[in-house]
């Protein structure tokens, strides 16, 4: 009988523990989240502008503008590490496959170094035609094809099922980006989806509510290469998961107590 009372007291203590966890779940998840990298970003979002190590600023905006040097947001500028096929019509000896170097430049026969990063494909084509036409060719016709684009990749991080780096099409949206990452995980908060975008020296960030987007209450924003999408955790979902885990432990202990003679 003494053993049974001891087991029963042990089960009672576990249920007290469950109650304590239910009361403190929110505060405990808050303190846990504060040590994660995404929570550091969240703290920066509390102010309208925060300095970055590169000299720019992190600024919170209601809606993100299209990247600079785009044509009405339809064409993405070239980036370092992009691989380009440069073809000069009827002058095969000048055709080259080149990679944009870390300084944003490419090197071509006769005309040497040209800055490519930050320009659209059409702008680069026109500049190469001008350079060849100035000294070497009459009315050159140059075509630039983006063979491999580093700039057309995005990062999806935080509370998604498959965080990673993904290629995006020219018309990809935020919903598309979430789908590429396998959707939200069990604690992901659809109301706390932040998109970071570099605009000049600054990084702009906006909060989008995916629940409202899916319901047709908000527009589905376009996502550009270089964007970073971060999904934050729902404190209520974390608290509920902690409570379920604690209830599972207490339930197991209760079954053990019943079996004690």
N, C-alpha and C positions, 0 to 999 in steps of 0.2 A: 504493500500500500504506500509506503514511503517513496518507493521508486516512481509509482504512478503520479503522486503529488509533485515530485521533482520534475517529471516530464511535462506535466500540465502547467507548472509554473514557467517552464522554459518556453512553452508555446505561447503563454500569455505575454511573456516578455517580447517575443517576436512580433506579436500583433501591436504592442506598444511601439516597437521599432517602425512598423509599417505606418502607423499614424504619424510618427515623427517625420518620416520621409515625405509623407503627403504634404505636411505643413511646410517643410523646408525645401521642397523640390525646386521651386522657382529660384530661390536664392542660391542654392547649390549649383544649379545649371548656369546661373549668371556668372558666378565666380569661376566656374570651369571654362565658360566661353571666353572670358577675358584673357585667358592665356593663349588662345589660338590666334594664328595670323589673321584670319578673317575678322575676328573681333577687334583687332587693332585698326583695321580699315573702318569698321563700324564706328569706333570712337572718333576717327577723323571726320566722319560724316556729320558729326554733331555741330561742326562749325561750317560756315559758308566757304571758307578757304583755309587750306593748310599747306605749309611749305613742303616741297619735295627735295630730295637730296640732289637732284640734277639742276636745281635753281628755279624750276617752275613752281606751280601750285596745284594742289588738288582742290577743285571747285565743284560744289554741288549745284546741279541745274535741274530744272523740272523736266526738260526734254533735251536729248543730245542732238547737236547739229551734225550734218554730214561732215566727213573729213575734209580738210583743206585740199585744194587743187583737184576737186572732183567737178565734173560737168553736170551741174544740177543733181549731184549725188549719184550719178549713174556710172561713172568710171573711176576706178580706184587708182591712186597714184602708185608708181613703181616703188619698190622697197629694196634695201640692201639684201643681197643673197638671192634675189630673183634671177632666174635663168631665162635668157632671151635669144630667140632666133632672129638675126638681122639679115634680111635678103634685099639685095640691090638688083632690080629687074635687068636681065640680060647681061649682068656683069658677075658671073659666078665666082670669080676670084676674090670678090669683096664680101661674099657671104660668110657669116660667122655665127657660131653659137657662143654667147658670152654670159658671164655671171656678173651681176652688179656687185662691186666690192663693198667692203665695210664703210668706205667713204662715200658710197653712192655713185661711183663712176664705172664706166665701161671703156674698153680700149678697142678701136677699130683701125683697119688698115688705112694708111695715108693720112687720115684726119686725126689720129691719136686719141686722146682722152676726152670723153664727153660725160657730163653729169646726167645720170638717168633717174636717180631716186628723187621722188617728189613730183615727177612729171607724169602726165598720162602717156599712154602709148602713142597717141596721135601727136602730142607735143614733141615727143622724142623723134618720131618719124620726120617731122618737119625740120627739126634741128639738124638731123643727119643729112637730109636732102640739101639743106642750105650749105652745110659744110662741104659736101662733095661737089655741089654746083658752083661753089666759089672758085675752085681751082682745077677740078679734075674731070667732071662730067657735065654734059649738057642735059638739062632737065631730068635729073635722076629721079627714079621712082623707088622709094624705099618702103619696105614693109617690115614691121616689128611684131613678132608673135611671142607672147608670154608662154614659154614652155613649162616653167615651174615657178609658182608664185608663193613665196614665203609670206608676203603681205596679205594673201587671201586665206590666212588661217586665223582661227580664234581660239582662245582659252576658255574653257568652261570649268569652274572650280566650285568648291563648297559642297553643299548638301544635295548632290546629284548621284545617280547610280554609277556613272562612268565618267569621272572627271578626266579631262585630258585636253589635247590640242587637236582641233578638227579643221579640215578644209571647208570653206563656204563658197557658195555660188554668188553671183553678182546680185541676186535678188533675195538672199536669205534673210529671215526674220528672227526675232527673239524666240518665238515658239519653235522654229526650226532648230535653233541652237540648243534649246532645252531637250528637244527630241533626240538630237545627236548624242547627247550625254545620257540617254536612257531615262530621262524624266527625273522627278524629285525622288529622293530616298525617303525613308520613313519619318524623318524629322525635318525635311526641307519645307521651308515656308514660301508658298507661291506668292505671298504678298511682299516678300523681301528679296526681290531679285534686282541686283545692282549691275549696271553696265558701265564699265570704265572705257574711256576713249581718249587717246592722245590728240590734242589739238594744239599745234605749235609746241611751245615749251611746257604747256599746261596739260594736266589730265582732268578731264571732266567726268563726272559720275552722276547717273540718274537712277532713281528707284522706280521700278515698274512692277505693277500688280498683275501677275499672270492670270489670276482668277478672273479679274475684270476683263482682261484681254480675251480670254476664252469665252466669256459670257457676252462678248460684243459690246461691252461698256467702255472700253478703251481701245485705242488703235494698237496694232501690232507693229512695233518699231523695227526698222531695218537694221541688220547687223552687218558691220564692215570688217574686212580683214584687219587684224591688229587689235580688235576689241577683246576685252576680258569680261566674261559674265560670271558673277559670283552669287551663289544662292546661300542665304543665311539660314540658320536653324530656327525653328519655332520653339520657344521656351516652353509653351504649353505641351507640345508633343514630347519634348524631352522629359518633362515632369511626369507625363502619363506613362511613358516607357519605364521610368524609374519606379513608379508606383506598381506597375504590372509585374516587374521583376521582384519587387519586395513582397507582393502578394503571393507570387509563386513560391518564394522561399518559405513564407509563413504557412501556406497550404501544405507543403511537403512536411514541415515540422509537425503540423497538426495531425497528419496521418500517422506519423511516427508515434506521437503521444497516445493515440487511440490504441495502437498495437502493443503499448507497454503494459504488462500484466499488473 
